[in-house]
Amino acid sequence: MEKGKLTYISLLFIHIGIGVLVYLIPFLSKIYSFLILGAGLYYVVQRKNRNNEVLYVAAYLVGSEVFLRMTGGNPFHELTKYSVILFMILGMVYSGISKGSTPFWIYLLFLLPAVYVATETLNFETDMRKAIMFNLSGPLCLGFAAIYCHRRRITLEELNNVLFALALPILCILTYVFLFNPSIKDVVVDTQSNHETSGGFGPNQVATILGLGVFIFFSRIVLLSKSRSVLILNLAICTFMTFRGIVTFSRGGMMTAALMILLLMGLLFIFMKQRGKLRIIQMLVLGLVLLSGVWVYSSSQTSGLIERRYANEGVHGNKKESQLSGREDLMESELKMFFENPVFGIGVGKNREFREEQTGIQAASHNEITRMLAEHGSFGLVGFIILLIVPFVLYLDNRMHIYMLSFYVFWLLTLNHAAMRTAAPAFIYALTLLKVYALEKPVVHREQALGEGV
């Protein structure tokens, strides 16, 4: 992907082609899923993770997760999270870990007490294994990915390539949703999140991953589009992704992408020289012009309903009582569970049962923070504080990590509107912990590599 324009463009069109083929022949999604895992395993084992190959494979897995779910490619729902855990462990075996990763081992250990509590509190008829792993797979994925990435040396070019690996399967999603629903006008009838415009899948998850794709391709427009053809292609992809992300009518993913872009541009503006500052201003103006155009087109395609959605209004312009589509009630009930069970919590997977018993609401948590507090109690609180603090401690001597703040915001905001339904927030959080260098990684002696990771 780094060897030239032709390879970059060909990879983009290959993944557009995959999206077309899977739409036409849905069974190919299952083959695609097995190929990713098989080829990824061969790639890492054959190269013995000499150049952090597990990061490229994990990134590709994360980017493909929603696509495989929406097309029935994964044999079971949480396969991607378990696969990322597997590759992170494999990377540790080949390349060691940092001595300073102790906080994340503590974080993982603090997940265990609530598992024991769950064995005592979950209803008898509940599938205990399924209930526990549905809620723990995300935190476990984050913990193992964080341990692997903690202060692991990587160049900025390599990090950009990891992001490109993540972005490629998102192109499959973009292609698929266009084919699944080419006419927005025909299916938008209200201001609710729309499954039809989201490829028949959960709008929240689709908007989240498309928003991440928008950020990645916009960053490539600013930093890595060295020829006019590549610039035009990146602009087109970013524009189409923005449009399809907006018309899912799920606001969180696109608002998160916008904030990520603003943080990246602000950071670049601060540290660049005068000529670079001018380019940042030009890119911001270009981005605003494109966004305005996409917004006007989206409004026309939805008969103005998208404007009412973002204004938190109903189809007739009436103001909705809930600002967060009813998520406030879920958060309130989880905070109540925490205050009533502040030490050990109510047990992993119990919050859904508890909420139904107490309030009659049948819904899984959409907020990972309040879920951790409710189910893990004080152990969850300490674990979350660890996650909040460590990236900023590392950032003090890691200023070349220009994406750190954007990644951090993606993780934090996604936890608040989509919990850890997908592996994306866990993996992106782990990337905040990488030690990034501008050009080449410094030479590290063998005995240092065993303790610190290379």
C-alpha positions in Angstrom: 0.0 0.0 0.0 3.0 2.3 0.5 4.8 1.5 -2.8 2.9 3.7 -5.1 -0.3 5.2 -6.5 -1.3 2.2 -8.6 -1.2 -0.2 -5.7 -3.2 2.2 -3.5 -5.9 2.8 -6.2 -6.1 -0.9 -7.1 -6.7 -1.9 -3.4 -9.5 0.6 -3.2 -11.2 -0.7 -6.3 -10.7 -4.4 -5.2 -12.7 -3.6 -2.1 -15.4 -1.8 -4.0 -15.5 -5.0 -6.1 -15.8 -7.2 -2.9 -18.8 -5.1 -1.9 -20.5 -5.7 -5.3 -19.8 -9.4 -5.3 -21.1 -10.0 -1.8 -24.3 -8.0 -2.6 -24.8 -10.2 -5.7 -23.7 -13.5 -4.1 -24.3 -13.2 -0.3 -22.7 -16.6 0.4 -19.3 -15.1 -0.6 -19.4 -13.1 2.7 -18.7 -16.3 4.6 -15.8 -17.2 2.4 -14.5 -13.6 2.8 -14.7 -14.0 6.6 -12.7 -17.3 6.6 -10.2 -15.8 4.1 -9.5 -12.8 6.3 -8.8 -15.1 9.3 -6.8 -17.7 7.4 -4.7 -15.3 5.4 -4.1 -13.1 8.5 -2.9 -16.0 10.6 -0.6 -17.1 7.8 0.7 -13.6 7.3 1.6 -13.1 11.0 3.1 -16.6 11.6 5.1 -16.6 8.4 6.6 -13.1 9.2 6.8 -13.8 13.0 5.4 -10.3 13.6 8.7 -8.7 12.9 7.0 -5.5 11.8 3.8 -5.5 13.9 1.9 -7.5 11.3 -0.8 -8.2 14.0 -1.8 -4.6 13.9 -2.5 -4.7 10.2 -4.5 -7.9 10.5 -6.4 -6.7 13.5 -7.2 -3.3 11.8 -8.5 -5.1 8.8 -10.7 -7.4 11.0 -12.1 -4.3 12.8 -12.9 -2.6 9.6 -14.7 -5.6 8.2 -16.7 -6.5 11.3 -19.8 -4.5 10.5 -19.7 -5.6 6.9 -19.5 -9.3 7.8 -22.3 -8.9 10.4 -24.7 -7.1 8.0 -24.1 -9.7 5.3 -24.1 -12.8 7.5 -20.4 -13.6 7.0 -19.4 -14.2 10.6 -20.4 -17.6 12.0 -21.1 -16.0 15.3 -21.6 -12.4 16.4 -18.5 -11.7 18.5 -16.0 -13.4 16.2 -14.1 -10.2 15.4 -13.5 -9.3 19.0 -12.2 -12.9 19.8 -10.0 -12.8 16.7 -8.5 -9.5 17.6 -7.7 -10.9 21.1 -6.1 -14.0 19.4 -3.9 -11.9 17.2 -2.9 -9.6 20.1 -1.8 -12.6 22.1 0.1 -14.0 19.1 1.9 -10.6 18.8 2.9 -10.7 22.4 4.3 -14.2 22.0 6.4 -13.1 19.0 7.4 -9.6 20.1 7.0 -9.3 23.9 5.2 -6.5 25.8 6.1 -3.3 27.6 7.1 -3.4 31.2 4.8 -0.5 31.8 1.6 -2.3 30.7 0.8 -3.2 34.3 -2.3 -0.9 34.5 -4.0 -2.9 31.8 -3.3 -6.2 33.5 -5.0 -4.6 36.6 -7.9 -3.5 34.4 -8.3 -7.1 33.1 -8.2 -8.5 36.7 -10.8 -6.0 37.8 -13.2 -7.5 35.4 -13.2 -10.8 37.2 -15.1 -10.1 40.4 -18.3 -9.2 38.5 -18.1 -12.5 36.7 -18.3 -14.3 40.0 -21.2 -12.0 41.1 -23.0 -12.9 37.9 -23.0 -16.6 38.6 -25.0 -15.7 41.8 -27.3 -13.1 40.4 -28.3 -14.1 36.8 -31.7 -15.7 36.4 -31.7 -19.5 36.3 -33.1 -19.6 32.7 -30.5 -17.2 31.4 -27.7 -18.5 29.2 -24.9 -17.5 31.6 -22.0 -18.0 29.2 -23.7 -15.9 26.4 -24.8 -13.1 28.8 -21.3 -12.8 30.4 -19.3 -13.0 27.1 -21.6 -10.6 25.3 -20.8 -7.9 27.8 -17.1 -8.9 28.5 -15.9 -9.5 24.9 -15.4 -5.7 24.3 -13.5 -5.0 27.5 -11.4 -8.1 27.1 -10.6 -7.0 23.5 -9.6 -3.6 24.7 -7.4 -5.0 27.5 -5.4 -7.3 25.3 -5.0 -4.8 22.5 -3.9 -2.1 25.0 -1.3 -4.5 26.5 0.1 -5.2 23.1 0.2 -1.6 21.9 1.5 0.0 25.1 4.5 2.1 24.1 5.1 -0.2 21.1 7.4 1.6 18.6 5.9 2.4 15.2 6.6 5.1 12.6 3.9 7.5 11.5 4.0 6.0 8.0 3.3 2.5 9.5 0.4 3.9 11.6 -1.1 5.5 8.4 -0.8 2.1 6.8 -2.6 0.4 9.7 -5.4 3.0 9.3 -5.5 2.2 5.6 -5.9 -1.5 6.4 -8.8 -0.6 8.6 -10.4 1.7 6.0 -10.4 -0.8 3.1 -13.2 -3.0 4.3 -15.3 0.1 5.1 -15.3 0.7 1.4 -17.1 -2.7 1.1 -19.8 -1.3 3.5 -20.1 1.9 1.5 -20.6 -0.1 -1.7 -23.0 -2.5 -0.2 -25.3 0.2 1.3 -25.5 2.0 -2.0 -26.5 -1.2 -3.8 -28.9 -2.2 -1.0 -30.7 1.1 -1.0 -29.8 3.3 -4.0 -32.9 5.6 -3.5 -33.0 7.4 -0.1 -36.3 9.2 -0.9 -38.2 5.9 -1.2 -37.4 4.7 2.4 -37.2 7.8 4.6 -40.6 8.5 6.2 -39.7 9.7 9.7 -36.7 10.9 11.8 -35.9 7.6 13.4 -32.6 5.7 12.7 -33.1 4.0 9.4 -32.3 0.3 8.8 -33.0 0.5 5.1 -30.4 3.3 4.5 -28.0 1.3 6.7 -27.9 -1.8 4.5 -30.6 -3.6 6.5 -28.4 -3.5 9.7 -28.1 -1.5 12.8 -27.8 2.2 11.9 -25.7 3.0 15.0 -23.0 0.5 14.1 -23.0 1.4 10.4 -22.8 5.2 11.1 -20.0 4.6 13.7 -17.8 2.7 11.3 -18.6 5.0 8.3 -17.7 8.0 10.5 -14.4 6.3 11.3 -13.9 5.8 7.6 -14.7 9.5 6.9 -12.0 10.5 9.4 -9.3 8.1 7.9 -9.9 9.3 4.3 -10.0 12.9 5.3 -6.7 12.5 7.1 -5.3 11.0 3.9 -6.7 14.0 1.9 -4.7 16.3 4.2 -1.5 14.3 4.7 -1.1 11.6 2.0 -2.7 12.7 -1.3 0.5 13.4 -3.3 -1.1 13.3 -6.7 -4.2 14.8 -8.2 -5.8 11.5 -9.1 -5.4 10.1 -5.5 -6.7 13.4 -4.1 -9.8 13.3 -6.2 -10.4 9.6 -5.4 -10.0 10.3 -1.6 -12.3 13.3 -1.8 -15.0 11.3 -3.7 -14.8 8.4 -1.1 -14.9 10.8 1.8 -17.9 12.6 0.3 -19.9 9.5 -0.4 -19.1 8.1 3.1 -20.3 11.3 4.7 -23.5 11.2 2.8 -24.3 7.6 3.6 -23.3 8.1 7.2 -25.7 11.1 7.5 -28.7 9.4 6.0 -28.5 6.5 8.5 -30.2 9.0 10.7 -27.9 7.9 13.5 -26.2 11.0 14.7 -23.4 9.7 17.0 -21.1 8.3 14.4 -21.0 11.4 12.2 -20.7 13.9 15.0 -17.8 11.9 16.4 -16.1 11.9 13.0 -16.5 15.7 12.8 -14.9 16.2 16.2 -12.1 13.8 15.4 -11.3 15.8 12.2 -11.4 19.2 14.0 -9.0 17.9 16.7 -6.5 16.5 14.1 -6.6 19.8 12.1 -6.2 21.9 15.2 -3.2 19.8 16.3 -1.6 20.0 12.9 -2.2 23.8 12.7 -0.5 24.3 16.1 2.6 22.4 15.2 3.0 23.1 11.5 5.1 26.0 10.0 3.4 28.9 8.2 3.1 27.2 4.9 1.6 24.1 6.5 -0.9 26.3 8.4 -2.1 27.7 5.1 -2.7 24.2 3.8 -4.7 23.3 6.9 -6.9 26.3 6.4 -7.4 25.4 2.8 -8.3 21.8 3.7 -10.8 23.0 6.4 -12.5 25.4 3.9 -12.6 22.6 1.4 -14.1 20.2 4.0 -16.7 22.8 5.0 -17.7 23.4 1.4 -18.0 19.6 0.8 -20.0 19.1 4.0 -22.3 21.9 3.1 -22.9 20.3 -0.3 -23.5 16.9 1.2 -25.9 18.3 3.8 -28.0 20.2 1.2 -28.2 17.1 -0.9 -29.0 14.9 2.1 -31.8 17.3 3.1 -33.3 17.2 -0.4 -33.1 13.4 -0.5 -34.9 13.1 2.9 -37.4 15.9 2.3 -35.8 17.9 5.1 -36.2 15.2 7.7 -32.5 14.9 8.3 -32.5 18.5 9.5 -35.3 17.7 12.0 -33.4 14.6 13.1 -30.3 16.6 14.1 -32.5 19.3 15.6 -34.1 16.5 17.7 -37.5 17.0 16.2 -40.2 14.6 15.1 -41.5 14.2 11.5 -43.9 17.2 12.0 -41.3 19.5 13.7 -42.4 18.7 17.3 -39.5 18.8 19.8 -38.7 15.4 21.2 -38.6 15.0 25.0 -35.5 12.8 24.9 -32.3 14.3 23.7 -30.6 10.9 23.4 -33.3 8.7 21.8 -34.3 7.3 25.2 -30.7 6.4 26.3 -31.1 8.7 29.3 -33.5 6.2 30.9 -31.0 3.4 30.4 -28.2 5.4 31.9 -30.3 6.5 34.8 -31.3 3.0 35.7 -27.6 1.8 35.5 -26.4 4.6 37.8 -29.1 3.5 40.2 -27.8 0.0 40.1 -24.3 1.3 40.8 -25.4 3.4 43.8 -27.3 0.4 45.2 -24.4 -2.0 44.6 -21.3 0.2 44.8 -18.6 -2.3 45.6 -19.0 -5.4 43.4 -21.9 -4.3 41.2 -24.8 -6.4 40.1 -22.7 -8.9 38.0 -21.8 -9.1 34.3 -24.9 -9.3 32.1 -27.3 -8.7 34.9 -28.2 -5.0 34.1 -30.6 -6.0 31.3 -32.5 -8.4 33.6 -32.4 -5.9 36.5 -33.7 -3.0 34.4 -36.6 -5.1 33.1 -37.5 -6.3 36.7 -37.3 -2.7 38.1 -38.6 -0.6 35.2 -40.2 -2.9 32.7 -37.7 -1.6 30.0 -36.3 -4.4 27.8 -33.1 -3.0 26.3 -29.4 -3.7 26.4 -27.1 -0.9 27.5 -25.9 1.7 25.0 -23.4 3.3 27.3 -20.3 1.3 28.3 -19.4 3.7 31.1 -22.6 3.3 33.1 -22.8 -0.4 32.2 -19.3 -0.9 33.8 -20.4 1.0 36.9 -23.6 -1.0 37.2 -22.2 -4.4 36.6 -18.6 -4.1 38.0 -19.2 -1.5 40.8 -16.1 0.2 42.2 -13.8 -2.3 40.3 -15.4 -0.9 37.1 -14.9 2.6 38.2 -11.2 2.1 38.9 -10.8 0.3 35.6 -12.4 3.1 33.7 -10.2 5.7 35.5 -7.2 3.7 34.3 -8.4 3.8 30.7 -9.0 7.6 31.0 -5.6 8.5 32.4 -3.0 6.3 30.8 -3.1 7.7 27.2 -2.5 11.2 28.5 0.4 10.1 30.7 2.0 8.5 27.6 1.3 11.5 25.4 3.6 13.7 27.5 6.6 12.3 25.6 4.8 11.1 22.5 3.9 14.3 20.6 4.5 12.8 17.2 1.3 10.8 17.7 -0.8 13.3 15.8 -3.9 11.0 16.0 -3.9 10.4 19.7 -6.5 12.9 20.7 -8.8 12.0 17.7 -8.5 8.3 18.6 -9.2 9.0 22.3 -12.3 11.0 21.4 -13.6 8.3 19.1 -13.3 5.7 21.9 -14.9 7.9 24.6 -17.8 9.2 22.5 -18.5 5.8 20.9 -18.7 4.3 24.4 -21.4 6.8 25.2 -23.7 6.1 22.2 -22.8 2.6 21.0 -21.2 0.9 24.0 -18.7 -1.7 22.8 -21.0 -3.4 20.3 -18.1 -3.6 17.9 -14.3 -4.1 18.3 -13.7 -0.6 16.8 -13.6 1.5 20.1 -11.4 -1.1 21.8 -8.9 -1.3 18.9 -8.8 2.5 18.3 -8.2 3.1 22.0 -5.2 0.7 21.9 -3.7 2.8 19.1 -3.6 5.8 21.4 -0.9 3.9 23.4 1.6 3.4 20.5 4.9 5.2 20.6 5.0 7.0 17.3 8.2 8.2 15.5 8.3 10.6 12.5 10.6 8.5 10.2 12.5 5.5 11.5 12.2 3.7 14.8 15.4 3.9 16.9 17.5 0.8 17.1 16.7 -1.3 20.2 19.0 -3.9 21.6 17.6 -7.5 21.9 17.5 -7.5 25.7 15.4 -4.2 25.6 13.0 -5.6 23.1 12.1 -8.5 25.4 10.8 -6.1 28.0 9.5 -3.2 26.0 8.1 -4.5 22.7 9.4 -3.4 19.3 
